[in-house]
Amino acid sequence: MIAIQLARQAKEAGQGILIRVFDKGANPGRGIAYKTYSDKHLLNVSAGNMSAFPDEMNHFVEWLKDHSGLPASEVSNVKFYPRNLYGDYLNSLLENELLRNDENVKIELIRDEVIDLKINNGKLTLTCKKGTNQACDFLVLASGNQLPSEIRTTDGIVDPALTRYSGNPWEESCVSGLDPDKNIMIAGTGLTMIDAVIGIHEKGFKGIIYAVSPKGFLMLPHRKKQEFPEFENEIRPPYELSDLFRTFRKHVKKAQSEGISAIGLVDSLRKHTQEIWRKLSVQEKRRFMRHLRHLWGVARHRLPQDQHEFIEQLIQDGKLKVIAGRIRNVTNSDKEIIITLRQRFTQAEMLLPVQRLINCTGPETNPVKFKSAFFINLLEKKVILCDEMNMGLQTVSGGMLVTKESLKGRIFATGSLLKGSLWESTAVPELRTQAKDTAKSILTKVLSQHKSADFSAGR
């Protein structure tokens, strides 16, 4: 999105710019989320709110009508479409820009992985894995979701080298080669777990899937949106977590007494979330992460109704068992993995033999733990700094990063790298606004210097 916004805005301003997009994947522009192995993996936001452009809210829906091959009767603002289809949309936007014949505004797609950044007299040079070097004036880190970190047990961590362990839940290999009748364990009970369960059953699986997380919460379905103006009017600064929670609980009880779903209260907070998060103290943020983040995740990130019904049916049939607890120990053997669980409420232990353990604990957000040579090098050189929550990168404002004085105002980030600063920073409604604002910030700097610019966006 950032490359497309830069190209669009540069053309409008009559500004020359060269945009290099680094993506080692075979399908550029999609990221992990939108190049899934199953067309049953759906967006969890309806089509009407999935436009890549904040000032053209119907753009994705119009693209569906013209390019998806779907009959017009099957295109709707309120439907949830396959994530692969949304990947096609993003890819088509990038390809359209690549094919445009414009002498002043160019996008180059470089199929390589950036592994280092060299700084010489304030000049930036990116080093790629294949050995090439690329100079740039500005750099945007748009790396998307990282792999989950290792599963922590009470005895340490699960060895990622175990032959029956799948550490990448977004690869089809995690649901392939299974015995249809032998049981499976999934660590995590969020949206990634839902994807894995769907993928496993597409392969004809008939056994039991165990899903474990510390709280044992399950995803909720989307429902018709409710407005709560009285609640919104009470959400005002100064923000204090206990007061916010007290107000929220009051309106939950009020909604329940009126026979209304209280889930819409979370939606009502959406437009205020980033402001609230920025103004909370570090101590308040840590309290939220310790006590409320799991509840927030369940209420905030919901499922399309048909997916929710599928999961509920599996639970009723005894084919999906959700457990609140922690993995204490994992023992590997030639034929199976023996997993020892400690249940949350009873502290009783369970021994479960399974054919595979799949890590669906969610993307790693602490940059120190990223398995990326590029981020390791940037952190070592103090070109980037972790935020105070270790959930992303330190920012000056918007997506502009705290960095060395000589690089000030030249290095930016988008998406999940800003989670510690903004909290809500992974969904398309936030990403498209970030892309537009970051592009505007960069072009403002370029125009003030009266020169053409080389810009690099790296995954």
Backbone torsions as a table, in degrees:
resi	resn	phi	psi	omega
1	MET	NA	-38.3	-176.7
2	ILE	-65.4	-40.6	179.8
3	ALA	-64.5	-40.9	-179.5
4	ILE	-66.5	-41.8	178.3
5	GLN	-64.5	-41.0	178.5
6	LEU	-60.8	-45.6	-179.3
7	ALA	-62.7	-45.9	-179.4
8	ARG	-61.2	-49.0	-175.6
9	GLN	-70.0	-34.0	178.1
10	ALA	-64.8	-40.6	178.2
11	LYS	-63.5	-42.9	179.8
12	GLU	-62.6	-34.6	-177.8
13	ALA	-88.0	-6.5	-176.6
14	GLY	67.6	32.5	-175.6
15	GLN	-105.5	130.9	175.9
16	GLY	-73.8	138.1	-179.1
17	ILE	-158.8	142.3	173.2
18	LEU	-114.9	121.0	-176.7
19	ILE	-111.2	119.3	176.1
20	ARG	-105.6	124.8	178.5
21	VAL	-107.8	119.2	179.2
22	PHE	-98.6	121.6	179.1
23	ASP	-151.1	115.0	-177.2
24	LYS	-79.1	-11.3	-176.0
25	GLY	-75.8	164.0	179.9
26	ALA	-77.1	-20.4	-177.8
27	ASN	-122.3	84.7	-174.3
28	PRO	-62.7	146.0	175.8
29	GLY	89.6	-9.4	-174.3
30	ARG	-91.4	-37.3	-173.5
31	GLY	69.3	-174.0	-179.3
32	ILE	-66.2	-41.5	-169.7
33	ALA	-66.2	-31.9	-169.1
34	TYR	-113.7	22.9	170.9
35	LYS	-132.7	49.6	-176.2
36	THR	-77.0	161.1	-176.8
37	TYR	-83.8	-4.6	-176.4
38	SER	-132.9	133.8	175.3
39	ASP	-77.0	-2.7	174.3
40	LYS	-88.1	-5.1	173.0
41	HIS	-80.8	111.8	-171.9
42	LEU	-103.6	156.7	167.4
43	LEU	-61.0	146.0	174.7
44	ASN	-105.3	18.4	170.4
45	VAL	-127.0	136.9	-177.3
46	SER	-68.8	157.7	-171.9
47	ALA	-57.5	-34.4	-177.3
48	GLY	-64.6	-13.5	179.8
49	ASN	-118.3	23.0	-175.8
50	MET	-114.6	13.4	176.3
51	SER	-60.5	145.1	176.1
52	ALA	-78.2	-6.5	-173.9
53	PHE	-125.9	120.7	-176.3
54	PRO	-65.6	-20.1	179.6
55	ASP	-101.6	7.9	175.1
56	GLU	-137.5	72.1	-169.0
57	MET	-65.5	-18.5	-179.2
58	ASN	-99.0	12.0	-171.9
59	HIS	-61.9	-45.2	-179.3
60	PHE	-65.8	-41.8	179.9
61	VAL	-63.1	-41.6	178.2
62	GLU	-65.5	-38.0	176.8
63	TRP	-62.5	-41.5	177.8
64	LEU	-57.8	-41.5	-178.9
65	LYS	-64.8	-36.7	-171.9
66	ASP	-95.1	-25.3	-168.3
67	HIS	-129.6	-10.8	-173.3
68	SER	-83.0	-17.7	-174.9
69	GLY	81.5	0.6	178.4
70	LEU	-79.1	144.3	172.6
71	PRO	-60.4	147.8	-178.4
72	ALA	-55.8	-32.3	-178.3
73	SER	-68.7	-17.0	-178.6
74	GLU	-99.4	3.6	178.3
75	VAL	-101.1	123.7	-176.1
76	SER	-149.2	147.0	176.7
77	ASN	-62.2	-28.2	-171.1
78	VAL	-98.4	-0.2	-179.4
79	LYS	-84.1	159.3	177.7
80	PHE	-112.1	113.6	-172.3
81	TYR	-99.2	163.0	178.6
82	PRO	-58.0	141.4	179.9
83	ARG	-64.7	-31.1	176.2
84	ASN	-61.4	-36.0	179.1
85	LEU	-66.4	-38.3	176.1
86	TYR	-67.3	-34.1	174.6
87	GLY	-61.9	-39.4	175.8
88	ASP	-60.2	-39.7	179.0
89	TYR	-61.3	-50.8	-179.9
90	LEU	-63.2	-41.2	179.6
91	ASN	-63.1	-38.6	-179.6
92	SER	-67.6	-35.9	177.6
93	LEU	-63.5	-43.0	179.4
94	LEU	-66.9	-43.8	-179.7
95	GLU	-62.9	-37.9	177.9
96	ASN	-60.7	-40.3	178.9
97	GLU	-70.7	-36.9	179.1
98	LEU	-64.2	-32.5	-175.7
99	LEU	-86.8	-12.1	-179.2
100	ARG	-66.4	136.2	179.6
101	ASN	-96.0	89.3	-179.0
102	ASP	-129.5	121.6	-175.4
103	GLU	-68.3	-30.0	-173.2
104	ASN	-95.9	-27.9	-178.1
105	VAL	-119.3	112.7	-176.8
106	LYS	-128.7	144.7	172.2
107	ILE	-118.2	128.7	174.3
108	GLU	-112.5	131.4	175.7
109	LEU	-98.9	119.5	-179.2
110	ILE	-112.2	113.0	-177.3
111	ARG	-85.6	79.1	-177.7
112	ASP	-157.8	167.0	179.2
113	GLU	-108.3	126.9	176.0
114	VAL	-77.3	130.8	-177.3
115	ILE	-119.1	-13.7	-178.6
116	ASP	-159.2	161.4	176.2
117	LEU	-128.3	123.0	176.9
118	LYS	-103.7	139.6	-178.4
119	ILE	-122.8	121.2	-178.9
120	ASN	-135.3	110.1	-178.0
121	ASN	54.3	40.9	177.6
122	GLY	81.5	-1.3	179.1
123	LYS	-92.6	140.6	-177.5
124	LEU	-102.0	132.7	174.5
125	THR	-133.3	122.9	179.0
126	LEU	-90.2	133.0	175.9
127	THR	-102.6	129.7	-177.7
128	CYS	-103.5	160.2	-175.9
129	LYS	-62.2	-32.6	-179.1
130	LYS	-81.3	1.3	173.3
131	GLY	102.3	-4.9	-179.7
132	THR	-84.3	158.8	176.2
133	ASN	-121.2	140.5	-179.2
134	GLN	-132.9	122.6	178.3
135	ALA	-82.6	151.3	176.6
136	CYS	-153.6	156.8	176.3
137	ASP	-93.2	-33.5	179.7
138	PHE	-133.2	152.1	-179.8
139	LEU	-134.9	130.6	173.2
140	VAL	-117.5	126.3	176.1
141	LEU	-90.0	113.1	-179.2
142	ALA	-130.1	61.7	-168.1
143	SER	-81.3	-12.0	-179.6
144	GLY	69.4	-161.2	-177.0
145	ASN	-74.6	140.8	174.1
146	GLN	-93.9	164.5	174.8
147	LEU	-64.5	154.5	175.5
148	PRO	-61.8	151.5	172.8
149	SER	-74.4	169.5	-179.5
150	GLU	-59.9	147.9	178.0
151	ILE	-71.7	124.0	178.5
152	ARG	-88.9	133.3	175.0
153	THR	-114.1	171.3	177.0
154	THR	-69.1	-15.0	179.3
155	ASP	-102.9	2.4	-178.8
156	GLY	142.7	-129.5	175.5
157	ILE	-129.0	155.9	176.1
158	VAL	-73.8	129.8	-179.8
159	ASP	-63.5	115.0	-178.6
160	PRO	-65.8	-11.6	-179.9
161	ALA	-86.2	-3.7	178.9
162	LEU	-57.6	134.1	-175.1
163	THR	-67.3	-24.5	-178.4
164	ARG	-103.7	20.2	179.2
165	TYR	-111.2	133.9	176.8
166	SER	-114.5	111.5	-176.7
167	GLY	-91.7	-11.5	178.5
168	ASN	-115.7	98.3	-174.5
169	PRO	-74.4	-6.2	-177.8
170	TRP	-97.7	-2.5	175.7
171	GLU	-92.7	142.4	-179.1
172	GLU	-62.9	-24.7	-179.4
173	SER	-59.6	-24.1	-177.9
174	CYS	-70.3	-19.5	-179.8
175	VAL	-116.7	8.8	-177.6
176	SER	-102.5	159.6	175.6
177	GLY	67.7	29.3	-177.7
178	LEU	-93.6	146.4	167.2
179	ASP	-74.5	124.1	-174.0
180	PRO	-63.3	-16.3	-174.3
181	ASP	-110.1	-8.2	-178.8
182	LYS	-95.2	144.2	-170.2
183	ASN	-73.7	163.1	-176.2
184	ILE	-133.4	147.3	173.8
185	MET	-115.5	133.6	173.5
186	ILE	-116.7	128.0	173.7
187	ALA	-90.8	115.1	-176.4
188	GLY	116.9	144.2	-179.4
189	THR	-129.6	24.7	-178.8
190	GLY	-98.1	-155.0	-175.6
191	LEU	-63.6	-34.1	179.3
192	THR	-65.6	-37.3	175.7
193	MET	-62.0	-40.8	179.2
194	ILE	-59.2	-45.0	177.4
195	ASP	-57.2	-46.0	-177.8
196	ALA	-63.7	-43.4	180.0
197	VAL	-61.2	-43.8	178.4
198	ILE	-62.2	-45.4	179.9
199	GLY	-63.5	-40.3	179.1
200	ILE	-61.9	-43.8	-178.2
201	HIS	-73.7	-24.8	173.3
202	GLU	-64.2	-24.4	-179.6
203	LYS	-86.5	5.9	177.7
204	GLY	85.7	22.9	-178.0
205	PHE	-69.1	140.4	-177.7
206	LYS	-125.1	-5.8	-176.1
207	GLY	-82.4	-158.9	-179.1
208	ILE	-103.3	137.0	173.2
209	ILE	-107.7	123.6	173.4
210	TYR	-98.6	131.9	176.3
211	ALA	-122.8	125.3	-175.2
212	VAL	-124.8	139.6	171.7
213	SER	-151.4	161.2	-176.2
214	PRO	-55.6	-37.7	-178.8
215	LYS	-98.8	-24.9	-178.4
216	GLY	72.9	23.2	179.4
217	PHE	-76.2	147.1	175.8
218	LEU	-115.4	156.2	179.8
219	MET	-67.7	148.7	178.2
220	LEU	-102.4	161.0	179.3
221	PRO	-86.2	157.3	169.6
222	HIS	-68.2	142.9	174.7
223	ARG	-130.9	169.9	178.5
224	LYS	-58.3	133.6	-174.6
225	LYS	-66.5	134.4	175.8
226	GLN	-113.3	143.5	176.4
227	GLU	-96.8	140.4	179.3
228	PHE	-131.6	68.6	-175.9
229	PRO	-61.1	-35.4	-179.8
230	GLU	-63.9	-41.4	177.5
231	PHE	-63.4	-46.5	-179.2
232	GLU	-60.5	-37.3	-179.4
233	ASN	-65.5	-23.6	-179.7
234	GLU	-88.3	-9.1	179.4
235	ILE	-90.1	91.0	-177.4
236	ARG	-136.8	151.6	176.5
237	PRO	-69.9	159.5	0.1
238	PRO	-74.2	144.1	-175.2
239	TYR	-94.0	129.4	176.3
240	GLU	-134.4	129.9	-168.9
241	LEU	-56.8	-43.5	-178.8
242	SER	-63.3	-40.5	178.6
243	ASP	-66.0	-42.2	178.9
244	LEU	-61.8	-44.0	-178.7
245	PHE	-66.8	-38.7	179.2
246	ARG	-63.5	-43.4	178.3
247	THR	-64.2	-42.2	179.3
248	PHE	-61.1	-47.7	-179.4
249	ARG	-61.2	-39.0	179.5
250	LYS	-59.9	-43.1	-177.3
251	HIS	-78.8	-25.3	172.0
252	VAL	-62.2	-47.8	179.8
253	LYS	-62.8	-38.8	179.3
254	LYS	-64.2	-44.4	179.3
255	ALA	-62.9	-42.9	-179.9
256	GLN	-63.7	-38.2	179.6
257	SER	-67.2	-23.5	179.4
258	GLU	-96.7	3.9	179.3
259	GLY	72.0	27.9	-178.8
260	ILE	-110.6	141.7	175.1
261	SER	-65.9	131.1	-178.4
262	ALA	-84.1	-3.5	-178.6
263	ILE	-58.0	-34.2	-178.7
264	GLY	-61.6	-18.6	176.6
265	LEU	-61.8	-37.4	178.1
266	VAL	-66.0	-40.6	177.0
267	ASP	-62.5	-35.8	179.2
268	SER	-64.8	-27.4	179.3
269	LEU	-78.3	-15.7	-170.5
270	ARG	-50.9	-48.2	-176.0
271	LYS	-70.7	-14.4	-178.3
272	HIS	-104.2	-10.9	-167.6
273	THR	-58.6	-47.6	-177.2
274	GLN	-64.1	-40.7	178.9
275	GLU	-63.4	-44.6	179.3
276	ILE	-60.4	-47.1	-177.2
277	TRP	-61.1	-44.2	-178.5
278	ARG	-62.7	-30.9	-174.5
279	LYS	-94.2	-8.2	174.6
280	LEU	-72.6	147.0	175.0
281	SER	-71.5	164.6	177.7
282	VAL	-59.4	-40.1	-179.8
283	GLN	-62.9	-40.6	179.0
284	GLU	-66.6	-39.9	177.8
285	LYS	-62.5	-40.5	179.6
286	ARG	-67.6	-36.5	175.3
287	ARG	-61.8	-43.3	178.5
288	PHE	-60.3	-46.9	-178.4
289	MET	-63.4	-34.8	-177.1
290	ARG	-76.5	-38.4	-170.0
291	HIS	-111.9	-26.6	-168.0
292	LEU	-122.8	-13.9	-171.4
293	ARG	-63.4	-33.7	179.6
294	HIS	-67.7	-41.9	177.3
295	LEU	-63.7	-41.2	178.4
296	TRP	-60.9	-45.2	-178.8
297	GLY	-59.7	-40.6	179.7
298	VAL	-65.9	-44.2	-176.7
299	ALA	-76.2	-30.4	-173.4
300	ARG	-86.2	-42.3	-174.4
301	HIS	-105.5	97.7	-170.7
302	ARG	-109.7	171.5	-173.9
303	LEU	-104.3	150.7	165.6
304	PRO	-57.6	147.6	-172.7
305	GLN	-57.5	-42.2	-176.7
306	ASP	-68.6	-33.8	175.3
307	GLN	-66.7	-41.1	179.3
308	HIS	-62.5	-41.4	179.0
309	GLU	-63.9	-38.0	177.9
310	PHE	-62.0	-45.8	-180.0
311	ILE	-65.0	-43.3	179.5
312	GLU	-61.9	-37.7	179.2
313	GLN	-66.8	-39.5	176.8
314	LEU	-61.2	-40.2	179.0
315	ILE	-65.2	-45.3	179.4
316	GLN	-62.2	-34.7	-179.5
317	ASP	-81.7	-2.1	-179.5
318	GLY	76.3	14.6	-178.7
319	LYS	-92.3	-14.5	174.5
320	LEU	-131.5	119.4	-179.2
321	LYS	-116.7	116.1	-178.5
322	VAL	-96.9	126.7	-173.6
323	ILE	-121.9	130.1	171.2
324	ALA	-87.8	115.8	-178.0
325	GLY	170.5	-170.4	-179.1
326	ARG	-131.6	147.8	174.7
327	ILE	-76.3	122.1	-179.9
328	ARG	-91.0	-39.5	-173.8
329	ASN	-155.8	147.8	175.9
330	VAL	-129.0	123.6	179.0
331	THR	-117.1	128.1	-177.0
332	ASN	-98.2	144.5	172.3
333	SER	-139.9	179.0	-177.3
334	ASP	-64.5	-33.8	-171.5
335	LYS	-106.6	-17.8	-175.3
336	GLU	-163.8	172.4	171.7
337	ILE	-110.9	134.0	174.6
338	ILE	-101.3	117.5	-177.8
339	ILE	-109.5	126.8	175.2
340	THR	-99.6	120.9	178.8
341	LEU	-109.0	145.9	169.4
342	ARG	-112.2	117.1	-176.8
343	GLN	-72.8	144.7	-171.5
344	ARG	-65.2	-48.9	-169.3
345	PHE	-84.8	-34.5	-176.6
346	THR	-100.9	-15.6	-173.9
347	GLN	63.0	9.0	177.0
348	ALA	-71.8	151.0	-179.8
349	GLU	-100.6	144.7	176.6
350	MET	-123.1	138.6	173.1
351	LEU	-109.6	117.8	-175.5
352	LEU	-123.2	113.5	173.3
353	PRO	-81.5	127.6	-179.0
354	VAL	-136.6	159.0	179.6
355	GLN	-85.6	-19.5	-178.8
356	ARG	-156.1	146.1	173.2
357	LEU	-116.9	121.9	-177.4
358	ILE	-112.2	128.5	-178.3
359	ASN	-86.1	103.6	177.8
360	CYS	-119.1	38.3	-176.5
361	THR	-80.2	-3.1	177.1
362	GLY	100.1	161.0	-176.2
363	PRO	-62.5	142.2	172.5
364	GLU	-69.5	135.7	-179.1
365	THR	-115.9	-10.8	179.4
366	ASN	-83.3	111.3	-176.3
367	PRO	-56.2	-28.9	179.8
368	VAL	-62.3	-26.9	-177.1
369	LYS	-97.0	1.4	179.6
370	PHE	-65.0	138.3	176.7
371	LYS	-91.7	62.7	-174.9
372	SER	-137.2	121.8	178.8
373	ALA	-59.6	-36.5	-178.3
374	PHE	-62.3	-49.9	-178.8
375	PHE	-68.2	-36.4	176.7
376	ILE	-58.9	-45.6	-179.4
377	ASN	-68.0	-41.6	179.2
378	LEU	-62.4	-39.9	178.9
379	LEU	-68.9	-42.0	-179.9
380	GLU	-62.5	-36.1	-179.7
381	LYS	-85.4	-1.2	-178.2
382	LYS	58.5	30.5	171.9
383	VAL	-72.8	-33.4	174.0
384	ILE	-127.5	156.1	179.7
385	LEU	-131.6	143.9	175.5
386	CYS	-69.0	147.4	175.5
387	ASP	-73.6	173.1	-173.8
388	GLU	-66.2	-17.3	179.4
389	MET	-98.1	-3.4	-173.7
390	ASN	54.9	39.7	179.4
391	MET	-117.8	6.3	-177.2
392	GLY	169.5	-150.1	-175.1
393	LEU	-112.6	149.7	177.4
394	GLN	-69.5	135.3	179.8
395	THR	-120.6	153.9	172.1
396	VAL	-84.0	-54.8	175.4
397	SER	-162.2	147.9	-177.6
398	GLY	55.2	-128.0	179.2
399	GLY	-100.7	4.4	179.2
400	MET	-72.9	130.0	-172.6
401	LEU	-93.8	149.4	168.1
402	VAL	-69.5	127.6	-176.1
403	THR	-153.2	-170.9	177.6
404	LYS	-61.7	152.1	-177.4
405	GLU	-57.2	-39.4	-177.3
406	SER	-69.2	-16.3	-177.9
407	LEU	-109.1	4.4	-174.9
408	LYS	-56.3	130.1	178.3
409	GLY	80.4	11.4	-177.1
410	ARG	-121.6	-8.6	-179.1
411	ILE	-122.7	127.7	-174.9
412	PHE	-128.6	167.6	174.8
413	ALA	-144.8	157.2	175.9
414	THR	-136.4	167.5	171.0
415	GLY	71.2	-141.0	-172.3
416	SER	-62.3	-19.9	177.7
417	LEU	-67.4	-14.3	179.9
418	LEU	-104.7	11.6	-175.5
419	LYS	-60.4	-40.0	-179.9
420	GLY	-66.2	-27.7	-179.7
421	SER	-87.1	-33.2	-171.5
422	LEU	-119.5	-16.8	-173.5
423	TRP	65.8	-66.5	177.1
424	GLU	-83.1	101.7	-175.1
425	SER	-154.2	26.3	-178.2
426	THR	-127.1	-14.2	-178.3
427	ALA	-90.3	154.4	-176.9
428	VAL	-54.8	-41.7	178.7
429	PRO	-55.7	-33.6	175.9
430	GLU	-81.3	-40.9	-175.2
431	LEU	-63.4	-41.0	-177.6
432	ARG	-67.1	-35.2	177.5
433	THR	-70.0	-41.3	176.4
434	GLN	-59.5	-43.6	-178.9
435	ALA	-60.8	-45.4	-179.7
436	LYS	-64.1	-46.0	-176.7
437	ASP	-68.6	-39.9	179.6
438	THR	-66.4	-42.2	177.1
439	ALA	-59.8	-42.1	179.4
440	LYS	-63.3	-41.8	179.7
441	SER	-62.1	-44.5	-178.9
442	ILE	-65.5	-46.0	-177.7
443	LEU	-67.4	-32.6	175.4
444	THR	-61.1	-41.9	178.2
445	LYS	-67.3	-41.0	179.7
446	VAL	-63.2	-46.2	-178.6
447	LEU	-63.8	-34.8	179.9
448	SER	-68.7	-22.8	179.6
449	GLN	-94.6	-6.4	177.2
450	HIS	54.5	51.0	178.2
451	LYS	-149.7	164.1	172.2
452	SER	-76.6	160.3	-176.0
453	ALA	-137.0	147.5	169.2
454	ASP	-100.7	129.3	-175.3
455	PHE	-127.9	137.5	179.9
456	SER	-124.4	134.2	174.4
457	ALA	-120.3	122.8	-174.5
458	GLY	-119.5	140.3	171.7
459	ARG	-92.0	NA	NA
